[in-house]
Every structure is written in C-alpha cells, then in structure tokens.
C-alpha cells in the first residue's frame, strides 16, 4: 500500500527540521568558539613593522588569555581602539598594572623620554614601529576591558607560518 500524502510530508518536515537543528547547533558552536576561545584575524599596517607586514598577515587569536588575565609583557594583542571603538588594532604589550614604563614621547622630533606607572586595571601598549604607531604614547594606558585577544600564531603568508 502506498504511503499517504500526509505521511510523505510529515517525513519530509521531520528531516528538514532535524537538518535545521543541526545547522543551528553548528552556527552556535562557531559563534561560541570565535567569541570566547579563538578566532582567525587579518592584521595589517605600518605600526607593527617588521613583525606584521604592511600588506597584512592572517593570524590566530586566543581569547582565553585576555579573559583570564594571562597576558605577558611582549605579547602581541588585539585591542578595541580607545580612539575609534569600531576599529580593532594590533599592538605589543609593554607594561601591565604597576609597571614603570619609560618611553620616547615623539621619536620623529626628539629623544625626550617620559616615565609613567601603569594604573590598576590598565596595560601599556606600543607598536613595534614607534615612528608610525598611534599607541599608549598617544592615548595613554589602555583599560584591560578593551583587550580582545592575544595573537599567538601566524597562518599567512606561508613563508612566515609559525608562532609569534
């Protein structure tokens, strides 16, 4: 005996529902992974030369380190720009709260240095290319809440593949 139209449609609806649930679960997993565990990012610009190329590198970003306060001096960090919150920038972590940091105020025009103690809940960030970087020397210590992640691996270009 042939199945009824209702049975055919209910079987189709069940399969479509099951597939939709599976796709929904996949996107939820992808969202949680990208937001809270790690992400792939494209970083570029002159401020991190020679570590990051002008044309850009594809890197892996760890979000767990910044959420748990496990970043160290020397780490490359993605931050939400204090000057333009829509922009994410890449800088090197120079000092953590309580550190005394000495920096050249305007390296293009003078050698005048200044000392600062990084306030509680803040970090001091600078670009590797101090001549072309807008960093903590311009906008001061950055609140820890603006840290987005720690760059730990370069994926592209292939010749530079490896840890950072």
N, C-alpha and C positions, 0 to 999 in steps of 0.2 A: 504494500500500500504506500502511496506517495505521501511525503510529509506535507502538512498544510502550510498555507502561506504564512500564518501566524508563527508556526514553528521555525520556518526559514528565517523570518525577520527577527524573531527573538534570539536565534543563534547568532545571526549577524550582529545584532545590537550588543550581545554579550561579548563577542570578540572585539568589537570596536571599543567598548567600554574598558575591557581589560588592556587593550593596546594603549588607550588614552591614559590610564592609570600608570602604566609602565613608563610612558614618555614623561608624565608629570613627575614621577619619582626621580627619573634621570635628571631633569632640569633642577629639581630641588637639591639633589646631590651636587650638581655642578655649581649651583649658587652658593651653597654652604662651603664647598671646597675653595672656590675663588675668593670668597669674602673672609673666611676665617682661618684657612690653612695655608694655601699658597696660590700664586697666580703667575701668569706669564705677562710681561710688560715690555713695551718698546720704549727705550730711553735714548735720548739724543741731546745734542747741544754742546756748546763750547765750554761750559763751566766745569765739566768733569774730564776734560782732556788731560792726559792721554789715556786714562783708564777707560772711559767710554768714548767711542768715536763720534765725530761730528755727524756722520751720516746715520748713526744710530746702531744700537745693539738690542737684541732680544734677550731678556734675562728672566730668571725665575726669582720670584719674590716670596719670602717667608713672612706670613702674618703672625705666626705664633710668637716669635721672638719679641716683637714690639708690644704685643698684648700682655706678655708676661714680664716685661722689663728686662729681657735678657740680651739687650744690645750692648755692644762694647765699643770703646774708642777704636776708630779705624774702620768700622763697618760702613758700607755704603747703604744709605737709607732713602726710601721714597717718602716724601712728606707732602702734605697739602700745603700749598704756598700760603704763608701768612699775608702776602700782599694781594694775591688773587686766589681766593678759595676754590675756584673752578679748575685750577691748574695743579697738577702733581709734578713735583720737581725731584731731582736726584742730587744728593749731597753726601759728603763724608762726615761721619760723627767724630768730632774733635774732642768734645768735653761733655761730661754728664754732671748732674747737680752736685754742687760743692767743689767742682774742679776750678782751678785758677787758670785761665786761658790768656795767652799773650798773642796778639795779632797785629798785623800791619793795617793801619786804618785805610790808607789809599795807596796801594802798591804802585800805581801808574805814576803818581806825582811825588811821593816822598817815602822815606823809610820810618816815619813816625809810628811808634807802637803804642798800644794801649793794653792794659790788663783788666780783666773782668772776672768776677766769680760767678759761675753759672748758678742761677737761683734754683730753689727747690721746685721739682716738677718740670724742669726745662732741660734742654740739651743745646749744645753749641755745634752748629753745622757749617761747614765750608766746602766750596767746590775745590777740586784738585788744581784747577787753573785759576789762581787767585786774581789774575788780570781780567778775566771775563766772567766772573761769578757774582751774582747777587745772592748773598747768603747771610749768615748771622752778623757779619760785619756791617751789613746794611739795615737789617730789621731786628737785630738783637737775638737773644736766646729764644728758642722755639719751644712752646709748650709741648709736653710729651704726647698730648692728645692728638696733635697733628701728624704724628708718625704713622705712616700707612703700612710699612713693611721694610724688611731687610733684604737687600739684593744678595743672593748667595751663589748664583751660577749663571754664566753667560752661555746662551744656546746658539746665538748667531752673531757674528759670522763664524763659520766652521773653523777657520784658522785660529780663532781665539777661544774656542769651546773649552770650558772649564770653570773652576771656582774663582770667585772674586774676593 
